[in-house]
Amino acid sequence: MWDLSHQVFYYRIGNLTQLERLDISMNELQTLPAGIGGLKSLTELNLSRMKSLESLHPAVAELTNLK
């Protein structure tokens, strides 16, 4: 079940173009939103302990600044 905060994350994440670090560990998401590719400033992405994560969205390949 998603609450409003999950919906906001999923549909608006791409608007955070200056975001450098994102920790969504221990989350119930099954896939990452397409908008994740818009996080051009992202250098760190923590997806640890996401037991429900089934796949990475292809837009993750657009995150060229990840360390």
N, C-alpha and C positions, 0 to 999 in steps of 0.2 A: 504494500500500500504506500502510495506517495502522498506526502503532505505538500502544502504550497511551496515550502522551501525547496523541495526536490524538483518541482515543476519549474521554479524560477531558475535553479541551477541548470537544468537540462536545456531549457529554451533560451537562456540569456547568457550562458557562459562565454560565448564568442564576443560579447561586448566588452570583456575585461582585457582589452588589448595590451595594457601596460603591466598585467599581472606577471610576476617573475617566479613565484613559488605557489604550487597548488598541492595540498595534501587532502586527498579524498580516501585515505586508508580507512579500513573497517566500514565501508559503505555497502549498501544493498544494491547498487546499480548492476545491471546485467550487461550493459554496454556503455561506452562513452558516447556522449552526444557529438553530432557532426560539428557543432560550433567549436569544439575543442581545437580545431585547426586554426581558428582565428586568434589564438593566444600566442602571437608572434614573439612576445618578450619572455615567454616561459623558459626558465632554465632548469627547474626542478619539478618533477611530477611524481608524487608518491601514491602508488596504487597497492601498497602492501595490505595483506589480510582482507582482500576483497573477494570473499568466497563465492559470491554470486556472479562475478565478472565472467562472462562467456566469451567475449571477443573485444578486440580493440577496433575502434572505428578507423577506416583508412586515413582519415584526416590527421591522425597522430603523426603520420609521415611528414606533415607540413611543419611540425615543431622542430625546426632545424637548430634552435638554440639550446635544446636539452643537453645537459652534461651527462 
